Amino acid sequence: MKQPRILVVGSLVTDLIVSAPRFPESGETVIGTDFRTAPGGKGANQAVQAARLGAAVDMVGKVGNDSFGDALLQTVAEAGVDVSRIGRTPDAPTAVGNVQLQTAGGKTANRILIVPGANYCLTPADVAFLETDVRAYDIVMLQLEIPMEVNAAVVQAAHHNGVPVMLNPAPYAPLDPALVSKLTYLSPNEHEAADLTGIPVQNEADARTAAEALLARGVRGALLTLGSRGAAFADREGFRQSPCLDDIPVQDPTAAGDSFVAAFCTGVCSGMPIHRAMTFANFTASLTVSRMGAQPSLPTRAEVETLLRQRGIEPAQLFEA
């Protein structure tokens, strides 16, 4: 198996997680059942997940000069990510995310409010090195918790040098058609896919239609994460779906999408065919949702391979056509 080299340009966030039996209404106070903090941020989550799955990962980002920044840098580095290009700024605090978990009826739902802080201090100058160095990477992963002009600069450098780019368009924001046309993969969830295409995604037919609409905009592969319905992928060769493991108890879905996207990219860059990478990603994300916290929930490759074997799949099979 080839060890992929992956670059993540994105956010680092300290998550403040509150659990309660239901979400409060406007003006209402609800007594919660649990509180904890956890390292997060879509960029950091994806970087940590890819590293735990065996990729060599570099990350570009920014944190503040505060204790939250100290903790995030330590956690990401301990996962094996190269943090030498994560800067520190005195101009803003480290980003925080208010994560509300509603646990009722054996199910868990979440609501998340992000205060971007230092993430929005990242500038195109911080990624200027990619104009000459981007070819060192097998893929570049992006999200939308940093300034759009930074993502645009990264996409331009990667596209110019023939390096694949995965954009996870979360949280949703309108995308420049010129940027979309330069992407290799675009990975919205069902809500983001609906926002991007105007097509509500409620079943397989909707997912196919939305994915085809994204392909029409020039992206080479549309990867839709569909929650309990698994995931769908469309490219010029066709449309395929991959079911999730529906018997895994869900504790915290916060990092599910980040886990899935990072596992998919790691799998593809390791040499897995698309449909096998989707299976690998579904097993990875299933372990993630069974645990609490964003980065603390992200599994290692050994844990994913153990689950695969428990379900009758030898890891080597993931590399078969």
N, C-alpha and C positions, 0 to 999 in steps of 0.2 A: 504493500500500500504506500502510495506517495504521501509524504507529509506536505500539505498545502501551506503556502505562506499567504496570510490574509491581512489586509489593512482595514481597520475600522476607523472612520472619522465620525465622531458623534458625541453624545452627551454622557455626562456623569451626574448622577442625582442621588441624594440621600432620601430614602423613602421613610416617611413617618406613617406607620400602618395602624389603623384603628379597626377593630372588629365589633360588630353590633348585630342584633337580630334583624334589624331593618335600617334602611337609610332614613335620615331625618328629612322631614319636609321643610319648606321655607319657614323660618322663624321658630322652628321646633328644636328642642333638645332631647336627645335620646341617650340613655345610659349604655355605654359600650361594655364589651366583655373582655377586651384585650388590647394592649398597645405594645408596639415594638418598633425599633428602627432597623433598617436594612440597606446595604449598598444597592443602588440601582441606576437607572438611566438606560434608555434603549441602546445607546452606543456601548456603554460599559457592559450591559447584560450580554449583548451579542459577542463582544470581544472575549469575555470570560467564558461563555459557553463554547465558542470555537476553540479556545485554548484547552479547556477541559476535555474536549473531544479529540485532542491531539494535534491541532493546527499550530503553526508558528504564527503568532499574532502580534502586530504592532498597532498601537492606538494613538490617534491624534484627538485632543480635546482640551478642556480648560476647566480648572476648579479655582475656588477662592483661597485666600490666605486664612483659613480657619480650620477648626478641628474636623469638620465634615470633609473638607478637602484632604486632610491628612489621612483619614480613615479610608476614603475611597481609593486614593493612590496605593495604600498598603494592600487593600483587598484585591484590587485588580492585578497588582504586581505579584502577589502570592499565588494567583491563578496561573501565572506563567506568561502574562502579557507584558510586552515591552512598553514601558510607560515614559520613555525618555522624551517623547514628543507631546506629552500632556503638560501644558503650561499652567502657571499660577498667576492670578491677576489680583491686584489690590482694588480694582474698580467695581467689583461685585462679589457677593457671597457665593459659595457653592450652591448649586441648584438643590431645591428640595421638592419632593412629591408627596402630596397628601393622599394616601391610599385608603379608601374606605371599603371594607369588606362586609357584605351582608351575608350572614350564614343562617339559613332557615330552610326547613324541610329537606335537610340532607344535601342542599345545593349551596354553592357559593357564587356570588356576583360581586363585581367591583366597580368603583368609580374612582377616577384619579384626577387630581388637580396639580399641575406642574407650575412651579415658579422658576423660570429658566436661569436666573442669576448669571454665573460665570459662563454658562454655555453660550450665551449670546455675545460674549466678548471674543469668541473665536472669529478670526478674520481670514480672508483669502491669503494674506501674507503667511499665515501659519501653515498653509498647504502648498506654498509655492515650490517647495522641494520636489513635489510630484511631477513637475514639468520634466525633470531629468531622471527621477528615481522610481516612478510608478511601475516600470516594467519589472521590478523586482518581485511584484506580487501576482498571485494567481487570480485574485479577485479583490475588489474594494467594496466594502459594505457601508451604506449610508442610511440615515433616518432623517426625520424632520424636527428634531429638538435642538437644532443649531441653525444659524442664519442661512437662508436659502442661497445667498450669494456664495457661501462657502461650498455648499453642495454643488452649485453650478460650476465652480472652479475645479473641483475634484472630478466631476463628470467629464468636463472638457479635456482635462489632462489625460484621464484614463482612456477616453474615446480616441483621442489623437494618437495614443500609443498602443491601441488594440488590446487594452486590458479590460476584462469583464467588470461590470458594475451591477451590484444589487442595491436597489433603493426600496426601503421599507417606508411607505408614505404615511407615517404615523408620528405624532397626531396629524390628522388630515389638514392639508393646505392645498390650494390650487397649484397645479404644476404647469410650468411653461412647456408648451408642445415641443419646443426645440430641445429641452432637457430630456423629455420622455423619449424622444426619437433616438437618443444616444445611449439609452439604458439597455443592458443585457437582460436583467430581470427586474420586475416590479412586483412587490409582494404586499398588497393590501389585504386587510381582513374584509369580511362581508360588508361592514358599515363603510369602510373607506372605499371599497370598490363601488358601492352605490353612490357615494359622493363624487367619485371621479367620473363615473359613466352615466349617472342618472338612472341606473337600472337597479331596482331593489333586488337583492340577492336572497331569495328565500328557498330555493331548491336547486337541483342539479342543472336544470334548463337555464335558470337565471344565471348561475355561475358560468356556464358555457357562453352565454350571450355577453355577459360583462367581460369575460376574459378575451373574447374575440374583439370586443370594442377597444380594449387596451392594445391588442396586437395591431389593430388598424391605425393606432397612433405611432407605431414604429418600434415599440418595445419588442424584443425578440422572444421573451418568455414571461407569461403572466402567471404568478403563483398566488392563489387565493387561499387564505386560511379561513376556515368556516366553522370554528368552534367545535361543538360536539359532532358536526358532520364531517370532520377531518379537513382535507385540503384538496384543491383542484389545481391543475396546471395545464396551460395551453401554449403551444408554439406552432410553428409552421407544419409540424408533423402530426398535429392532432391535439385531442383533449383527453385528459385522464384524471381520475380521482383516486384518493388514497384515504381510507377510513381511519378514524382515530380508534384508540383502545377505549371502548365505552364502559369497561368494567373497572377503571381506575378511579378511586375516590378523589374528588377535587377538593383540595384544601385552599389553594390560592392561585387563581389564574393570571396574576399580574404579569409574569414574565413568559407566559406560554408562547406568544407570538415571537418574541425575541429568541427564545430557545429553538423554536421551529426553524426560523429563518437562518440562524447561525448553523444549525445542524445540516440543513439543506445545502448551504454553501460549502461547508466542510466536506460533506459527502460528495458533492459534484466535483469539487477540486481534488478529492482523493481518488477519483476515477470511477465513482458509482454512476450508472445510468440514471436518468432523471427519476424514473418510477421507483428505483431502489433508494435514491436519496430522499424521496418523499416518505418512504417507509421508515428509514433511519430517523428522519426528522419527527415523524409522528410518535415513534417510541421515545425519543428524547423528550419531546414536549409533554408526553404523558407522565413521565417521571417528574418533570418540573411542576406540573399542577398538583401533584400529590403531596407537595411540601409547602411550607410557609416561607414568605420572603422572596424577593426577586433573585439576586445573585446567590443567596444561600440555597435556593431550591435547584440550581442548575446542576445536572448530573455529569459525572465523568464518563469517559468512553467505556471503562470497565463496567460501570453500572448499566449502561445502555446495552452492552453486549450480553450481560447476564439476563436482562429482561428479554432480549431477543431469543436467547436459548430456552428460556422458560416457556416461550410461545412457539417453540419448534423451529426457529430460524437460526441457522449458523451464520455468524457475521460474514464469513467469506462469501455467502450467497448474495450479499448486497452488491458484489462487484460483478455478478453475472448479468449478461444481457437479458 
